[in-house]
């Protein structure tokens, strides 16, 4: 990152989008998420809290989130912008 301010803004934006994606997935695709939870864990997720927690886990395991944690996303973004 070029500066701490840029990193903070980028991190805040990423976290905001991550939370929005998670809530939108739960809202738009509850049944496919429940089926995937059953497939992965063997558990039937009945409540919205458990579905949200499972979805948060999926988002955390996503390639984009993993790359963000290593700094690869910001590096790829800079290369794409330049």
Biopython code that builds the backbone (N, CA, C, O; Angstrom):
import numpy as np
from Bio.PDB.StructureBuilder import StructureBuilder

atoms = [
    (1, "UNK", "N", (0.833, -1.179, 0.000)),
    (1, "UNK", "CA", (0.000, 0.000, 0.000)),
    (1, "UNK", "C", (0.880, 1.246, 0.000)),
    (1, "UNK", "O", (1.961, 1.272, 0.589)),
    (2, "UNK", "N", (0.397, 2.245, -0.659)),
    (2, "UNK", "CA", (1.172, 3.483, -0.752)),
    (2, "UNK", "C", (1.141, 4.283, 0.533)),
    (2, "UNK", "O", (2.129, 4.934, 0.873)),
    (3, "UNK", "N", (0.037, 4.253, 1.254)),
    (3, "UNK", "CA", (-0.043, 4.987, 2.504)),
    (3, "UNK", "C", (-0.988, 4.273, 3.457)),
    (3, "UNK", "O", (-1.807, 3.444, 3.060)),
    (4, "UNK", "N", (-0.842, 4.627, 4.730)),
    (4, "UNK", "CA", (-1.727, 4.035, 5.727)),
    (4, "UNK", "C", (-3.166, 4.492, 5.510)),
    (4, "UNK", "O", (-4.100, 3.719, 5.723)),
    (5, "UNK", "N", (-3.348, 5.724, 5.095)),
    (5, "UNK", "CA", (-4.705, 6.239, 4.847)),
    (5, "UNK", "C", (-5.368, 5.456, 3.713)),
    (5, "UNK", "O", (-6.526, 5.057, 3.830)),
    (6, "UNK", "N", (-4.647, 5.238, 2.630)),
    (6, "UNK", "CA", (-5.190, 4.477, 1.509)),
    (6, "UNK", "C", (-5.547, 3.066, 1.964)),
    (6, "UNK", "O", (-6.604, 2.546, 1.609)),
    (7, "UNK", "N", (-4.678, 2.454, 2.739)),
    (7, "UNK", "CA", (-4.938, 1.105, 3.250)),
    (7, "UNK", "C", (-6.188, 1.095, 4.121)),
    (7, "UNK", "O", (-7.015, 0.191, 3.999)),
    (8, "UNK", "N", (-6.338, 2.080, 4.993)),
    (8, "UNK", "CA", (-7.510, 2.146, 5.867)),
    (8, "UNK", "C", (-8.798, 2.328, 5.065)),
    (8, "UNK", "O", (-9.806, 1.684, 5.354)),
    (9, "UNK", "N", (-8.767, 3.191, 4.073)),
    (9, "UNK", "CA", (-9.946, 3.406, 3.230)),
    (9, "UNK", "C", (-10.279, 2.126, 2.477)),
    (9, "UNK", "O", (-11.440, 1.722, 2.414)),
    (10, "UNK", "N", (-9.281, 1.499, 1.915)),
    (10, "UNK", "CA", (-9.472, 0.266, 1.153)),
    (10, "UNK", "C", (-10.016, -0.848, 2.047)),
    (10, "UNK", "O", (-10.922, -1.578, 1.645)),
    (11, "UNK", "N", (-9.474, -0.980, 3.247)),
    (11, "UNK", "CA", (-9.919, -2.000, 4.183)),
    (11, "UNK", "C", (-11.364, -1.756, 4.602)),
    (11, "UNK", "O", (-12.163, -2.691, 4.651)),
    (12, "UNK", "N", (-11.700, -0.515, 4.902)),
    (12, "UNK", "CA", (-13.073, -0.182, 5.277)),
    (12, "UNK", "C", (-14.036, -0.488, 4.140)),
    (12, "UNK", "O", (-15.108, -1.047, 4.367)),
    (13, "UNK", "N", (-13.666, -0.129, 2.933)),
    (13, "UNK", "CA", (-14.524, -0.406, 1.769)),
    (13, "UNK", "C", (-14.698, -1.909, 1.576)),
    (13, "UNK", "O", (-15.807, -2.375, 1.315)),
    (14, "UNK", "N", (-13.627, -2.660, 1.701)),
    (14, "UNK", "CA", (-13.705, -4.112, 1.530)),
    (14, "UNK", "C", (-14.622, -4.725, 2.579)),
    (14, "UNK", "O", (-15.454, -5.571, 2.252)),
    (15, "UNK", "N", (-14.481, -4.311, 3.830)),
    (15, "UNK", "CA", (-15.313, -4.847, 4.903)),
    (15, "UNK", "C", (-16.787, -4.499, 4.686)),
    (15, "UNK", "O", (-17.662, -5.325, 4.942)),
    (16, "UNK", "N", (-17.061, -3.296, 4.222)),
    (16, "UNK", "CA", (-18.435, -2.882, 3.946)),
    (16, "UNK", "C", (-19.056, -3.754, 2.868)),
    (16, "UNK", "O", (-20.193, -4.204, 3.004)),
    (17, "UNK", "N", (-18.318, -3.990, 1.807)),
    (17, "UNK", "CA", (-18.820, -4.826, 0.715)),
    (17, "UNK", "C", (-18.973, -6.279, 1.170)),
    (17, "UNK", "O", (-19.941, -6.947, 0.806)),
    (18, "UNK", "N", (-18.043, -6.754, 1.946)),
    (18, "UNK", "CA", (-18.095, -8.137, 2.436)),
    (18, "UNK", "C", (-19.370, -8.377, 3.247)),
    (18, "UNK", "O", (-20.034, -9.398, 3.065)),
    (19, "UNK", "N", (-19.711, -7.464, 4.123)),
    (19, "UNK", "CA", (-20.923, -7.581, 4.937)),
    (19, "UNK", "C", (-22.169, -7.496, 4.052)),
    (19, "UNK", "O", (-23.129, -8.240, 4.254)),
    (20, "UNK", "N", (-22.150, -6.590, 3.075)),
    (20, "UNK", "CA", (-23.291, -6.431, 2.166)),
    (20, "UNK", "C", (-23.489, -7.690, 1.319)),
    (20, "UNK", "O", (-24.620, -8.136, 1.124)),
    (21, "UNK", "N", (-22.412, -8.253, 0.826)),
    (21, "UNK", "CA", (-22.502, -9.482, 0.025)),
    (21, "UNK", "C", (-23.099, -10.606, 0.862)),
    (21, "UNK", "O", (-23.973, -11.340, 0.402)),
    (22, "UNK", "N", (-22.626, -10.730, 2.079)),
    (22, "UNK", "CA", (-23.133, -11.794, 2.948)),
    (22, "UNK", "C", (-24.634, -11.636, 3.181)),
    (22, "UNK", "O", (-25.379, -12.608, 3.057)),
    (23, "UNK", "N", (-25.084, -10.440, 3.512)),
    (23, "UNK", "CA", (-26.508, -10.255, 3.789)),
    (23, "UNK", "C", (-27.351, -10.428, 2.524)),
    (23, "UNK", "O", (-28.469, -10.939, 2.588)),
    (24, "UNK", "N", (-26.822, -10.007, 1.385)),
    (24, "UNK", "CA", (-27.563, -10.181, 0.135)),
    (24, "UNK", "C", (-27.661, -11.661, -0.247)),
    (24, "UNK", "O", (-28.702, -12.103, -0.735)),
    (25, "UNK", "N", (-26.609, -12.416, -0.035)),
    (25, "UNK", "CA", (-26.659, -13.853, -0.310)),
    (25, "UNK", "C", (-27.733, -14.531, 0.532)),
    (25, "UNK", "O", (-28.510, -15.339, 0.023)),
    (26, "UNK", "N", (-27.774, -14.200, 1.815)),
    (26, "UNK", "CA", (-28.764, -14.805, 2.712)),
    (26, "UNK", "C", (-30.170, -14.408, 2.283)),
    (26, "UNK", "O", (-31.085, -15.231, 2.312)),
    (27, "UNK", "N", (-30.345, -13.165, 1.890)),
    (27, "UNK", "CA", (-31.668, -12.681, 1.490)),
    (27, "UNK", "C", (-32.133, -13.305, 0.175)),
    (27, "UNK", "O", (-33.290, -13.708, 0.054)),
    (28, "UNK", "N", (-31.238, -13.386, -0.807)),
    (28, "UNK", "CA", (-31.628, -13.834, -2.144)),
    (28, "UNK", "C", (-31.562, -15.342, -2.353)),
    (28, "UNK", "O", (-32.303, -15.887, -3.172)),
    (29, "UNK", "N", (-30.677, -16.024, -1.616)),
    (29, "UNK", "CA", (-30.445, -17.452, -1.867)),
    (29, "UNK", "C", (-30.498, -18.309, -0.594)),
    (29, "UNK", "O", (-29.601, -19.123, -0.377)),
    (30, "UNK", "N", (-31.510, -18.150, 0.238)),
    (30, "UNK", "CA", (-31.506, -18.913, 1.495)),
    (30, "UNK", "C", (-31.567, -20.428, 1.291)),
    (30, "UNK", "O", (-30.875, -21.171, 1.987)),
    (31, "UNK", "N", (-32.371, -20.883, 0.362)),
    (31, "UNK", "CA", (-32.505, -22.335, 0.174)),
    (31, "UNK", "C", (-31.245, -22.969, -0.420)),
    (31, "UNK", "O", (-30.804, -24.005, 0.079)),
    (32, "UNK", "N", (-30.647, -22.386, -1.466)),
    (32, "UNK", "CA", (-29.379, -22.973, -1.931)),
    (32, "UNK", "C", (-28.295, -22.960, -0.843)),
    (32, "UNK", "O", (-27.484, -23.883, -0.768)),
    (33, "UNK", "N", (-28.280, -21.929, -0.009)),
    (33, "UNK", "CA", (-27.299, -21.880, 1.082)),
    (33, "UNK", "C", (-27.582, -22.983, 2.105)),
    (33, "UNK", "O", (-26.658, -23.623, 2.607)),
    (34, "UNK", "N", (-28.850, -23.197, 2.407)),
    (34, "UNK", "CA", (-29.204, -24.277, 3.340)),
    (34, "UNK", "C", (-28.787, -25.640, 2.775)),
    (34, "UNK", "O", (-28.266, -26.485, 3.502)),
    (35, "UNK", "N", (-29.017, -25.844, 1.481)),
    (35, "UNK", "CA", (-28.608, -27.112, 0.856)),
    (35, "UNK", "C", (-27.089, -27.278, 0.900)),
    (35, "UNK", "O", (-26.585, -28.370, 1.163)),
    (36, "UNK", "N", (-26.367, -26.195, 0.643)),
    (36, "UNK", "CA", (-24.903, -26.276, 0.685)),
    (36, "UNK", "C", (-24.413, -26.533, 2.105)),
    (36, "UNK", "O", (-23.459, -27.285, 2.306)),
    (37, "UNK", "N", (-25.051, -25.923, 3.075)),
    (37, "UNK", "CA", (-24.689, -26.180, 4.477)),
    (37, "UNK", "C", (-24.920, -27.647, 4.825)),
    (37, "UNK", "O", (-24.093, -28.270, 5.491)),
    (38, "UNK", "N", (-26.038, -28.192, 4.375)),
    (38, "UNK", "CA", (-26.323, -29.609, 4.622)),
    (38, "UNK", "C", (-25.275, -30.485, 3.942)),
    (38, "UNK", "O", (-24.801, -31.460, 4.524)),
    (39, "UNK", "N", (-24.917, -30.134, 2.709)),
    (39, "UNK", "CA", (-23.914, -30.909, 1.978)),
    (39, "UNK", "C", (-22.553, -30.852, 2.678)),
    (39, "UNK", "O", (-21.884, -31.875, 2.823)),
    (40, "UNK", "N", (-22.147, -29.659, 3.109)),
    (40, "UNK", "CA", (-20.814, -29.502, 3.707)),
    (40, "UNK", "C", (-20.728, -29.977, 5.150)),
    (40, "UNK", "O", (-19.718, -30.547, 5.566)),
    (41, "UNK", "N", (-21.789, -29.741, 5.909)),
    (41, "UNK", "CA", (-21.704, -29.987, 7.349)),
    (41, "UNK", "C", (-22.600, -31.105, 7.853)),
    (41, "UNK", "O", (-22.386, -31.630, 8.946)),
    (42, "UNK", "N", (-23.615, -31.477, 7.054)),
    (42, "UNK", "CA", (-24.582, -32.463, 7.513)),
    (42, "UNK", "C", (-25.630, -31.873, 8.436)),
    (42, "UNK", "O", (-26.442, -32.604, 9.003)),
    (43, "UNK", "N", (-25.620, -30.554, 8.591)),
    (43, "UNK", "CA", (-26.557, -29.884, 9.495)),
    (43, "UNK", "C", (-27.666, -29.195, 8.714)),
    (43, "UNK", "O", (-27.436, -28.635, 7.642)),
    (44, "UNK", "N", (-28.870, -29.245, 9.267)),
    (44, "UNK", "CA", (-30.009, -28.493, 8.723)),
    (44, "UNK", "C", (-30.031, -27.148, 9.436)),
    (44, "UNK", "O", (-30.236, -27.090, 10.649)),
    (45, "UNK", "N", (-29.820, -26.072, 8.694)),
    (45, "UNK", "CA", (-29.815, -24.741, 9.298)),
    (45, "UNK", "C", (-31.224, -24.167, 9.260)),
    (45, "UNK", "O", (-31.723, -23.795, 8.198)),
    (46, "UNK", "N", (-31.857, -24.098, 10.418)),
    (46, "UNK", "CA", (-33.244, -23.647, 10.482)),
    (46, "UNK", "C", (-33.341, -22.136, 10.700)),
    (46, "UNK", "O", (-34.174, -21.479, 10.075)),
    (47, "UNK", "N", (-32.529, -21.594, 11.547)),
    (47, "UNK", "CA", (-32.640, -20.184, 11.900)),
    (47, "UNK", "C", (-31.820, -19.267, 11.018)),
    (47, "UNK", "O", (-30.871, -19.693, 10.360)),
    (48, "UNK", "N", (-32.203, -17.996, 11.016)),
    (48, "UNK", "CA", (-31.477, -17.019, 10.199)),
    (48, "UNK", "C", (-30.063, -16.776, 10.731)),
    (48, "UNK", "O", (-29.151, -16.487, 9.957)),
    (49, "UNK", "N", (-29.880, -16.891, 12.034)),
    (49, "UNK", "CA", (-28.544, -16.691, 12.614)),
    (49, "UNK", "C", (-27.555, -17.752, 12.162)),
    (49, "UNK", "O", (-26.403, -17.450, 11.850)),
    (50, "UNK", "N", (-28.013, -18.999, 12.129)),
    (50, "UNK", "CA", (-27.114, -20.073, 11.705)),
    (50, "UNK", "C", (-26.822, -19.973, 10.205)),
    (50, "UNK", "O", (-25.709, -20.264, 9.767)),
    (51, "UNK", "N", (-27.815, -19.566, 9.427)),
    (51, "UNK", "CA", (-27.607, -19.388, 7.986)),
    (51, "UNK", "C", (-26.631, -18.242, 7.737)),
    (51, "UNK", "O", (-25.767, -18.342, 6.866)),
    (52, "UNK", "N", (-26.762, -17.166, 8.490)),
    (52, "UNK", "CA", (-25.850, -16.035, 8.353)),
    (52, "UNK", "C", (-24.427, -16.444, 8.732)),
    (52, "UNK", "O", (-23.470, -16.054, 8.063)),
    (53, "UNK", "N", (-24.288, -17.216, 9.786)),
    (53, "UNK", "CA", (-22.955, -17.673, 10.211)),
    (53, "UNK", "C", (-22.319, -18.570, 9.152)),
    (53, "UNK", "O", (-21.129, -18.444, 8.861)),
    (54, "UNK", "N", (-23.113, -19.480, 8.574)),
    (54, "UNK", "CA", (-22.588, -20.345, 7.518)),
    (54, "UNK", "C", (-22.167, -19.515, 6.305)),
    (54, "UNK", "O", (-21.111, -19.753, 5.719)),
    (55, "UNK", "N", (-22.999, -18.540, 5.936)),
    (55, "UNK", "CA", (-22.686, -17.677, 4.791)),
    (55, "UNK", "C", (-21.427, -16.864, 5.063)),
    (55, "UNK", "O", (-20.602, -16.680, 4.168)),
    (56, "UNK", "N", (-21.274, -16.385, 6.274)),
    (56, "UNK", "CA", (-20.053, -15.644, 6.635)),
    (56, "UNK", "C", (-18.834, -16.532, 6.438)),
    (56, "UNK", "O", (-17.795, -16.074, 5.963)),
    (57, "UNK", "N", (-18.962, -17.804, 6.803)),
    (57, "UNK", "CA", (-17.854, -18.757, 6.613)),
    (57, "UNK", "C", (-17.538, -18.938, 5.133)),
    (57, "UNK", "O", (-16.369, -18.970, 4.748)),
    (58, "UNK", "N", (-18.573, -19.058, 4.301)),
    (58, "UNK", "CA", (-18.341, -19.185, 2.855)),
    (58, "UNK", "C", (-17.625, -17.967, 2.299)),
    (58, "UNK", "O", (-16.686, -18.094, 1.514)),
    (59, "UNK", "N", (-18.071, -16.786, 2.709)),
    (59, "UNK", "CA", (-17.454, -15.550, 2.219)),
    (59, "UNK", "C", (-16.003, -15.478, 2.680)),
    (59, "UNK", "O", (-15.128, -15.088, 1.908)),
    (60, "UNK", "N", (-15.741, -15.851, 3.933)),
    (60, "UNK", "CA", (-14.369, -15.825, 4.448)),
    (60, "UNK", "C", (-13.456, -16.791, 3.698)),
    (60, "UNK", "O", (-12.263, -16.530, 3.544)),
    (61, "UNK", "N", (-14.017, -17.905, 3.234)),
    (61, "UNK", "CA", (-13.233, -18.901, 2.516)),
    (61, "UNK", "C", (-13.071, -18.571, 1.035)),
    (61, "UNK", "O", (-12.319, -19.242, 0.327)),
    (62, "UNK", "N", (-13.772, -17.546, 0.567)),
    (62, "UNK", "CA", (-13.710, -17.217, -0.858)),
    (62, "UNK", "C", (-12.312, -16.757, -1.260)),
    (62, "UNK", "O", (-11.556, -16.238, -0.438)),
    (63, "UNK", "N", (-11.988, -16.947, -2.500)),
    (63, "UNK", "CA", (-10.673, -16.582, -3.020)),
    (63, "UNK", "C", (-10.400, -15.092, -2.862)),
    (63, "UNK", "O", (-9.291, -14.696, -2.505)),
    (64, "UNK", "N", (-11.399, -14.273, -3.126)),
    (64, "UNK", "CA", (-11.211, -12.822, -3.015)),
    (64, "UNK", "C", (-10.890, -12.428, -1.584)),
    (64, "UNK", "O", (-9.986, -11.627, -1.347)),
    (65, "UNK", "N", (-11.628, -12.988, -0.623)),
    (65, "UNK", "CA", (-11.374, -12.662, 0.778)),
    (65, "UNK", "C", (-10.002, -13.164, 1.211)),
    (65, "UNK", "O", (-9.284, -12.466, 1.926)),
    (66, "UNK", "N", (-9.638, -14.359, 0.786)),
    (66, "UNK", "CA", (-8.317, -14.886, 1.114)),
    (66, "UNK", "C", (-7.214, -14.014, 0.519)),
    (66, "UNK", "O", (-6.219, -13.721, 1.183)),
    (67, "UNK", "N", (-7.395, -13.603, -0.730)),
    (67, "UNK", "CA", (-6.406, -12.727, -1.374)),
    (67, "UNK", "C", (-6.314, -11.384, -0.666)),
    (67, "UNK", "O", (-5.225, -10.824, -0.542)),
    (68, "UNK", "N", (-7.442, -10.861, -0.202)),
    (68, "UNK", "CA", (-7.428, -9.590, 0.511)),
    (68, "UNK", "C", (-6.577, -9.711, 1.771)),
    (68, "UNK", "O", (-5.794, -8.818, 2.096)),
    (69, "UNK", "N", (-6.743, -10.824, 2.467)),
    (69, "UNK", "CA", (-5.984, -11.043, 3.695)),
    (69, "UNK", "C", (-4.485, -11.088, 3.474)),
    (69, "UNK", "O", (-3.714, -10.735, 4.367)),
    (70, "UNK", "N", (-4.063, -11.519, 2.298)),
    (70, "UNK", "CA", (-2.635, -11.593, 2.002)),
    (70, "UNK", "C", (-2.115, -10.335, 1.303)),
    (70, "UNK", "O", (-0.912, -10.184, 1.093)),
    (71, "UNK", "N", (-3.035, -9.438, 0.946)),
    (71, "UNK", "CA", (-2.643, -8.228, 0.220)),
    (71, "UNK", "C", (-2.650, -8.403, -1.279)),
    (71, "UNK", "O", (-2.365, -7.456, -2.012)),
    (72, "UNK", "N", (-2.971, -9.597, -1.750)),
    (72, "UNK", "CA", (-2.934, -9.865, -3.189)),
    (72, "UNK", "C", (-3.999, -9.080, -3.950)),
    (72, "UNK", "O", (-3.766, -8.692, -5.094)),
    (73, "UNK", "N", (-5.163, -8.836, -3.343)),
    (73, "UNK", "CA", (-6.226, -8.106, -4.022)),
    (73, "UNK", "C", (-5.795, -6.686, -4.315)),
    (73, "UNK", "O", (-5.982, -6.201, -5.431)),
    (74, "UNK", "N", (-5.219, -6.011, -3.331)),
    (74, "UNK", "CA", (-4.815, -4.629, -3.550)),
    (74, "UNK", "C", (-3.694, -4.554, -4.582)),
    (74, "UNK", "O", (-3.633, -3.610, -5.369)),
    (75, "UNK", "N", (-2.811, -5.548, -4.578)),
    (75, "UNK", "CA", (-1.730, -5.578, -5.565)),
    (75, "UNK", "C", (-2.303, -5.786, -6.967)),
    (75, "UNK", "O", (-1.896, -5.109, -7.911)),
    (76, "UNK", "N", (-3.241, -6.716, -7.106)),
    (76, "UNK", "CA", (-3.876, -6.958, -8.402)),
    (76, "UNK", "C", (-4.645, -5.734, -8.858)),
    (76, "UNK", "O", (-4.632, -5.402, -10.043)),
    (77, "UNK", "N", (-5.318, -5.054, -7.930)),
    (77, "UNK", "CA", (-6.086, -3.854, -8.265)),
    (77, "UNK", "C", (-5.144, -2.775, -8.801)),
    (77, "UNK", "O", (-5.447, -2.139, -9.810)),
    (78, "UNK", "N", (-4.025, -2.566, -8.145)),
    (78, "UNK", "CA", (-3.078, -1.534, -8.602)),
    (78, "UNK", "C", (-2.570, -1.855, -9.995)),
    (78, "UNK", "O", (-2.446, -0.952, -10.822)),
    (79, "UNK", "N", (-2.271, -3.128, -10.281)),
    (79, "UNK", "CA", (-1.787, -3.512, -11.600)),
    (79, "UNK", "C", (-2.862, -3.272, -12.652)),
    (79, "UNK", "O", (-2.560, -2.842, -13.765)),
    (80, "UNK", "N", (-4.117, -3.550, -12.302)),
    (80, "UNK", "CA", (-5.223, -3.376, -13.255)),
    (80, "UNK", "C", (-5.460, -1.898, -13.540)),
    (80, "UNK", "O", (-5.759, -1.529, -14.676)),
    (81, "UNK", "N", (-5.331, -1.050, -12.529)),
    (81, "UNK", "CA", (-5.596, 0.384, -12.680)),
    (81, "UNK", "C", (-4.493, 1.065, -13.476)),
    (81, "UNK", "O", (-4.764, 2.007, -14.221)),
    (82, "UNK", "N", (-3.272, 0.612, -13.335)),
    (82, "UNK", "CA", (-2.141, 1.296, -13.981)),
    (82, "UNK", "C", (-2.081, 1.072, -15.446)),
    (82, "UNK", "O", (-1.183, 1.587, -16.113)),
]
sb = StructureBuilder()
sb.init_structure("model")
sb.init_model(0)
sb.init_chain("A")
sb.init_seg("    ")
for serial, (resi, resn, name, xyz) in enumerate(atoms, 1):
    if name == "N":
        sb.init_residue(resn, " ", resi, " ")
    sb.init_atom(name, np.array(xyz, "f"), 0.0, 1.0, " ", f" {name:<3s}", serial, name[0])
structure = sb.get_structure()
